[in-house]
């Protein structure tokens, strides 16, 4: 089991992207929450979780995403996910995560979708 690596970037005003690489399990909860805090402190209304470099995610990782969602909702943030493989898209659908985390093909389209919703 490898560990996950989180990198926060700010691709647009009011948006933050968290690039998640490696294995997403409960073990990386602190890292993910710290990354989310960093994104939130910068005033992000949209947080895009970029899974394109993710190698693996288990139920602990999914539980962690639910925790992140609750935190995001408290801050009135929208959470989007990009870069999911078909396999993980199916898991998001099965667990109904796709009802609260909007799935997009890439960060740019997630940001465009948010911008058009805000008008």
N, C-alpha and C positions, 0 to 999 in steps of 0.2 A: 504493500500500500504506500503510494507516494503521498506527498502532501500537496495542498492546493496553494496557488499563488494568486493574490488579488492585486490588481493595478487599477487605480482610479484615474480617469481622465475626464476632461470637461469639453465634449465635442461641440456644445452650443450653449448660449446663455440659458440658465435655468435647467440645464440638463447635465447629468453626470453618467458616465459609463463605468461599470466595474467589470474589467476583463478577468474572468475566472479560468485559470488553467490548472491542470492536474486532476486530482481526485477530490470530489466534493463529498465530504462526510461530516458527521457531527464534530469531528476533531478540528475542523477549520472554522467553527462557529465564531470564535473570538476574532479571527482575521476578517471574516466577512462582516461582522458587526462593526469592527473598527473602520473598514472600508466604507460601509454605509454611513457611519458617523461623519467620516471625512467628506463624503458626497453631500450629506445633509448640511454640514457646517458651511459649505460653499453655497447653500441656498438652492439646491436642486429640487425642482418640482417634479422632474422626471428622472427616474433612475433606470438605466438600461443595464441589465445583466447580460454580459456577453459570454456565452458558453462555447464559442467556436474553438477554443483551445482546451476545453474540458475533456478529460479522458474517461472519467467514471463518476457516477453519482449513485449513492445508495439511499435507503429510506431515511437514514440519519441526515443526509444532505437535503432531502426533501423537507424533512421536519424543520431544518434550519431555515429554508426558504420561507416556510410559513411564519416563523418568528420574524423574519425580515419584513414580510408583508404587513404584519401587525404593526411593527414599528413605522413602516412607511405610511400606513393608513392613518396612524396617529398624527403624522406630519402632513396629511393631505397630499401625499406624493402619489404619482402613478408609477407603477413598476412594470417594465417591459422586459421581455427576454428575446435575445437574438442568438443565432448560431447553434440552435439545437438540432441535433440529428433527428431523423424520423423516429428512431427508437425513443428518444427522450421526449419528443413531441407527444408520442402516444402515452408515455407515463404522465405527462402534464395533463393530458385529456382524461386519462383514467382517474387521476387523483383530483380532477377538477381545478387544478392549479391554473389551467388556461382560462378559467372564468375570471380570475383576479389578476393574473400576470398576462398581459397582452403579448402574444407571440408575433414577432416581426422577422423579416428576412435579414435585415441589417440595421445598424444603429441609425443610419440616415433616415430610413423609412419610419422608424419608431419616433424619431424627433419630428419628422414631417407630420405624422399622424397626430402627435400631441399638439403641434402648432395649429393644425386645422381645427382641433377640438376646442381650443381656447378662444376661437374667434366668435 
